[in-house]
């Protein structure tokens, strides 16, 4: 009995350290920008396993720009590297690039700590908290936007159905704005190797004073997830804007590769 209590106290101590590290990072760094078109992804609650690194390349191309700027056709790429630090804590790093009219530009770097509710808590849903911390650089005038994104993540699998909700808060310290950016995903397990479904991405403007509907951005994507090998992940989607301010049609794709860096002595 005493041994079990000691193990439970050790786990709570480790989890408290992970949560404390995330909180300290959020309040000390205070520099980031919200998820933009560089990385169009709804997060699941699970973190990258310990001793594992995930390398992802995100590619997004805007076929049709928003109604007021239909000539907007950028090709955005993001390199994302995430490593599992412990059973419930991961640390990610991003590099963003922007390509328009054949010219590739560096547009910022982010770090992303994320902590997950331990499995021992036996919660009815998956739960984690993520924050992106860094700087976005405007490709046209080179202005820098410092801020933070705070992203609670909740997900649930019910039979062949998967649901995930990310009610994100994007805070710009440069502009002094606080934007509500809800993301949602539904996926149906069509087979062991593939899921089909849809993803939603929105930005309603300031949390306590939403902007007018035509000025808000709302996009809906038809998506396909492939699981052809345990070490790889693949996501492809075609999105349609639902408001005048949203991009008309966007194609997105990301490919990920897992690397286990704990070598077996045998």
C-alpha positions as CSV (number, residue, x, y, z in Angstrom):
1,X,0.0,0.0,0.0
2,X,2.8,2.4,0.9
3,X,4.7,1.5,-2.3
4,X,1.6,2.4,-4.4
5,X,1.1,5.7,-2.6
6,X,4.8,6.5,-3.2
7,X,4.5,5.8,-6.9
8,X,1.3,7.9,-7.1
9,X,3.0,10.8,-5.4
10,X,6.0,10.6,-7.7
11,X,3.7,10.7,-10.8
12,X,1.8,13.7,-9.4
13,X,5.2,15.4,-8.7
14,X,6.4,14.8,-12.3
15,X,3.1,15.9,-13.8
16,X,3.1,19.1,-11.6
17,X,6.6,19.9,-12.9
18,X,5.5,19.6,-16.5
19,X,2.4,21.8,-15.9
20,X,4.6,24.3,-14.0
21,X,7.1,24.4,-16.9
22,X,4.4,25.2,-19.4
23,X,2.9,28.0,-17.2
24,X,6.4,29.5,-16.6
25,X,7.1,29.4,-20.3
26,X,3.8,31.1,-21.2
27,X,4.3,34.0,-18.7
28,X,8.0,34.5,-19.2
29,X,8.3,34.3,-22.9
30,X,5.0,36.0,-23.9
31,X,5.9,36.0,-27.6
32,X,4.1,34.2,-30.3
33,X,1.4,34.4,-33.0
34,X,-1.7,32.4,-33.5
35,X,-1.9,29.5,-35.9
36,X,-2.0,31.1,-39.4
37,X,-2.4,29.5,-42.9
38,X,1.2,28.2,-42.5
39,X,0.0,25.3,-40.5
40,X,-3.6,24.2,-41.1
41,X,-4.1,21.4,-38.5
42,X,-6.5,20.5,-35.7
43,X,-4.5,19.0,-32.9
44,X,-5.3,15.8,-31.0
45,X,-4.9,15.7,-27.3
46,X,-2.2,13.0,-27.3
47,X,1.4,14.2,-27.0
48,X,4.4,12.8,-28.8
49,X,5.7,9.7,-26.9
50,X,8.8,10.0,-24.8
51,X,12.1,9.2,-26.7
52,X,10.3,10.0,-30.0
53,X,10.7,12.9,-32.4
54,X,8.1,13.8,-35.1
55,X,9.3,15.7,-38.2
56,X,6.5,17.2,-40.3
57,X,6.4,19.3,-43.4
58,X,3.2,21.3,-44.0
59,X,2.4,22.6,-47.5
60,X,-0.5,24.9,-48.2
61,X,-1.4,26.6,-51.5
62,X,-4.2,29.2,-51.9
63,X,-5.8,28.6,-55.3
64,X,-8.3,31.4,-54.9
65,X,-7.8,34.3,-52.5
66,X,-10.4,36.2,-50.5
67,X,-13.1,38.1,-52.4
68,X,-11.3,41.4,-52.1
69,X,-8.0,40.0,-53.2
70,X,-8.5,37.0,-55.5
71,X,-4.9,37.5,-56.9
72,X,-3.6,36.2,-53.5
73,X,-2.0,32.8,-54.3
74,X,0.8,32.1,-51.7
75,X,2.5,28.8,-51.3
76,X,3.3,28.4,-47.6
77,X,5.6,25.8,-46.1
78,X,6.3,25.0,-42.4
79,X,8.9,22.6,-41.0
80,X,7.7,21.3,-37.6
81,X,9.9,19.2,-35.2
82,X,8.3,17.9,-32.0
83,X,10.0,15.8,-29.3
84,X,8.4,13.9,-26.5
85,X,10.2,15.0,-23.3
86,X,8.2,12.9,-20.8
87,X,5.0,10.8,-20.9
88,X,2.8,13.9,-20.7
89,X,5.0,16.8,-22.1
90,X,6.3,17.6,-25.5
91,X,8.3,20.4,-27.1
92,X,7.9,21.6,-30.7
93,X,9.8,24.0,-33.0
94,X,8.6,25.6,-36.2
95,X,10.2,27.4,-39.2
96,X,7.8,29.3,-41.5
97,X,8.3,30.2,-45.2
98,X,6.2,32.2,-47.7
99,X,6.5,31.9,-51.5
100,X,4.6,34.3,-53.8
101,X,5.5,34.8,-57.5
102,X,8.5,32.4,-57.2
103,X,10.2,34.2,-54.3
104,X,10.6,32.2,-51.1
105,X,10.9,34.3,-47.8
106,X,11.5,33.4,-44.2
107,X,8.5,34.5,-42.2
108,X,9.1,33.5,-38.6
109,X,9.9,30.9,-36.0
110,X,7.9,29.4,-33.1
111,X,8.4,27.1,-30.2
112,X,5.5,25.1,-28.8
113,X,5.4,23.5,-25.3
114,X,2.4,21.2,-24.7
115,X,1.3,19.3,-21.6
116,X,-1.3,16.5,-21.5
117,X,-3.6,15.4,-18.7
118,X,-2.1,12.0,-17.5
119,X,-3.9,8.8,-18.4
120,X,-4.1,8.0,-14.7
121,X,-6.7,10.7,-14.2
122,X,-9.2,8.6,-16.3
123,X,-10.9,11.7,-17.8
124,X,-13.8,11.0,-20.2
125,X,-12.1,13.0,-22.9
126,X,-8.5,13.6,-24.1
127,X,-7.2,16.9,-22.7
128,X,-4.1,18.9,-23.3
129,X,-2.8,22.5,-23.3
130,X,-0.6,24.0,-26.0
131,X,1.0,27.3,-26.6
132,X,2.9,28.6,-29.6
133,X,5.6,31.2,-28.8
134,X,7.6,33.2,-31.3
135,X,7.4,35.9,-34.0
136,X,5.6,36.3,-37.4
137,X,7.3,38.4,-40.1
138,X,5.1,40.2,-42.7
139,X,6.5,39.1,-46.1
140,X,5.6,42.5,-47.7
141,X,6.9,45.1,-45.2
142,X,9.0,42.9,-42.9
143,X,7.0,44.1,-39.8
144,X,7.3,41.7,-36.9
145,X,4.3,40.5,-34.8
146,X,5.1,39.2,-31.3
147,X,2.4,37.5,-29.3
148,X,1.2,34.1,-28.1
149,X,-1.4,31.5,-28.9
150,X,-3.0,29.5,-26.1
151,X,-4.7,26.3,-27.4
152,X,-6.8,24.0,-25.2
153,X,-7.3,20.7,-26.9
154,X,-10.2,18.3,-26.3
155,X,-10.8,15.1,-28.2
156,X,-12.9,11.9,-28.1
157,X,-13.1,8.6,-30.0
158,X,-16.5,6.9,-30.1
159,X,-16.3,3.7,-32.1
160,X,-15.3,4.6,-35.6
161,X,-15.9,8.3,-35.0
162,X,-13.2,10.9,-33.9
163,X,-13.9,14.4,-32.6
164,X,-11.5,17.1,-31.7
165,X,-12.1,20.7,-30.6
166,X,-9.4,23.5,-30.2
167,X,-10.9,26.7,-28.9
168,X,-7.7,28.8,-29.4
169,X,-6.9,32.3,-28.2
170,X,-4.5,34.3,-30.4
171,X,-2.9,37.2,-28.6
172,X,-0.8,39.8,-30.4
173,X,1.3,41.9,-28.1
174,X,2.4,44.1,-31.0
175,X,-1.1,44.9,-32.1
176,X,-2.8,44.5,-28.7
177,X,-5.5,42.1,-30.1
178,X,-7.1,39.0,-28.6
179,X,-8.7,36.9,-31.2
180,X,-10.9,33.8,-30.8
181,X,-9.9,31.1,-33.3
182,X,-12.0,27.9,-32.9
183,X,-10.9,24.8,-34.8
184,X,-12.9,21.5,-35.0
185,X,-12.3,18.1,-36.6
186,X,-14.5,15.1,-37.3
187,X,-13.1,12.0,-38.8
188,X,-14.7,8.6,-39.7
189,X,-12.5,5.5,-39.7
190,X,-13.3,4.1,-43.1
191,X,-10.6,1.4,-42.7
192,X,-7.6,0.6,-40.6
193,X,-5.5,2.6,-43.0
194,X,-7.6,5.7,-43.7
195,X,-9.9,8.3,-42.1
196,X,-12.2,10.7,-44.0
197,X,-13.9,13.7,-42.5
198,X,-13.9,17.5,-42.3
199,X,-12.0,20.2,-40.5
200,X,-13.2,23.7,-39.6
201,X,-11.0,26.8,-39.0
202,X,-12.4,30.2,-37.9
203,X,-11.4,33.6,-36.6
204,X,-14.2,35.7,-35.1
205,X,-12.0,38.7,-34.0
206,X,-11.7,40.1,-30.6
207,X,-13.0,37.8,-27.9
208,X,-15.4,40.2,-26.2
209,X,-16.2,42.2,-29.4
210,X,-16.5,40.0,-32.5
211,X,-16.1,41.6,-35.8
212,X,-18.9,41.6,-38.4
213,X,-19.6,38.2,-40.1
214,X,-18.3,39.2,-43.6
215,X,-15.0,40.2,-42.0
216,X,-14.6,37.0,-40.0
217,X,-12.7,34.1,-41.5
218,X,-14.4,30.7,-41.7
219,X,-13.1,27.8,-43.7
220,X,-14.3,24.2,-44.1
221,X,-12.0,21.4,-45.4
222,X,-12.8,18.0,-46.7
223,X,-9.8,15.9,-45.4
224,X,-8.2,12.5,-45.8
225,X,-5.8,10.9,-43.2
226,X,-3.7,7.9,-44.2
227,X,-2.0,5.5,-41.8
228,X,0.0,3.3,-44.1
229,X,2.9,2.8,-41.7
230,X,3.2,3.3,-37.9
231,X,6.2,5.6,-38.4
232,X,4.4,7.9,-40.9
233,X,1.4,10.2,-41.0
234,X,-0.3,11.9,-44.0
235,X,-3.1,14.5,-44.2
236,X,-4.6,16.0,-47.3
237,X,-7.4,18.5,-47.5
238,X,-9.3,20.9,-49.8
239,X,-10.8,23.9,-48.1
240,X,-13.5,26.4,-49.1
241,X,-14.0,29.8,-47.5
242,X,-17.4,30.6,-46.1
243,X,-17.1,34.4,-45.8
244,X,-15.8,37.3,-48.0
245,X,-12.7,37.6,-45.9
246,X,-11.8,33.9,-46.1
247,X,-9.6,32.5,-48.8
248,X,-11.8,31.1,-51.6
249,X,-10.1,27.7,-52.2
250,X,-7.1,26.3,-50.4
251,X,-5.2,22.9,-50.7
252,X,-3.3,21.6,-47.8
253,X,-1.1,18.6,-47.2
254,X,1.3,17.6,-44.5
255,X,3.6,14.5,-44.1
256,X,5.1,13.4,-40.9
257,X,7.9,10.9,-39.9
258,X,8.4,9.5,-36.4
259,X,11.9,8.7,-35.2
260,X,12.6,6.8,-32.0
261,X,15.9,7.8,-30.5
262,X,16.1,5.4,-27.6
263,X,18.2,2.6,-29.0
264,X,17.7,-1.0,-27.9
265,X,20.9,-2.4,-26.4
266,X,20.2,-5.7,-28.0
